[in-house]
Amino acid sequence: MAMARTSSLYLYGVLRAKQELRFGALGLGTPPAEVVTVHDGELAAVVSEGSAAVPDPTRDHLLAHHRVQEAVMREHTLLPAAFGLTFRGHEEVVELLRSARDAFTGVLAKLEGHIELGVKVLWDEDVIAREAARHDAQTLLESLRPLATAVREVRPLGERMILNAAFLVAREHEAAFDAKLRSLAARFELLTLQYTGPWAPYHFTDIVLRREPTPER
């Protein structure tokens, strides 16, 4: 009779590294699990050991997931994994790296040295007309575009949001992007701006770290 698994490896993302990396006790779990890398050649998966069950998307788990990605991004270019991706063990993680080696390598090369920054623009109908707000939001977007390598507009959330954009920005341009956004916020003071990041570049990856579930052995 097959025995049930009691642990698995939880994936935070993929990066390029020749030697094993250790990021400390930052991962999912109580106490937080040690975050390390599993390698295949120059590709590495950032993982931690945990329960065999797929973790629930609780606030603590989501915070831990993003905390690890943020820590890794301080010194490495990371292809981020969506929340909740687990593998049975070392062999399955290596299989993932090998199965998409060319795709991972290409995307990591494109993302090298970049971060994602988010800008949301909201309007208040009591202080500015919607069409005027839309025009100002587009002017703001076009003013920021030259400071970014790429821009993705995302579906706005709610009636008040008129712009929801993600910017892929080279790390050396982050300060200039910050300064430009501050000046634009002063110029368009009737709009409400929400500025977030840096994030792992979710909106600028051409592949999604995903695998089809397989039966328990």
BELWOGI-V638528 format. One record per backbone hydrogen bond with DSSP energy under -1.0 kcal/mol. CO is the residue of the C=O (numbers start at 0). NH is the residue of the N-H. Records with the same first field share a line. If there is no record, write none. Layout:
# BELWOGI-V638528
CO=NH, NH
This chain:
# BELWOGI-V638528
7=49
8=86
9=47
11=80
12=45
13=78
14=43
23=25, 34
32=26
34=22
35=46
37=44
39=42
41=16
42=39
43=14
44=37
45=11
46=35
47=9
49=7
55=57
57=61
58=62
59=63
60=64
61=65
62=66
63=67
64=68
65=69
66=70
67=71
68=72
71=74, 75
78=13
84=10
86=8
88=92
89=93
90=94
91=95
92=96
93=97
94=98
95=99
97=100
99=103
100=104
101=105
102=106
103=107
104=108
105=109
106=110
107=111
110=113
112=170
114=168
115=198
116=166
117=195
118=164
119=193
120=161, 162
121=191
123=126, 127
128=132
129=133
130=134
131=135
132=136
133=137
134=138
135=139
136=140
137=141
138=142
139=143
140=144
143=146
144=147
149=167
151=165
159=122
162=120
163=153
164=118
165=151
166=116
167=148, 149
168=114
169=172
170=173
172=176
173=177
174=178
175=179
176=180
177=181
178=182
179=183
180=184
181=185
182=186
183=187
187=190
191=121
193=119
195=117
198=115
199=201
200=203
207=209
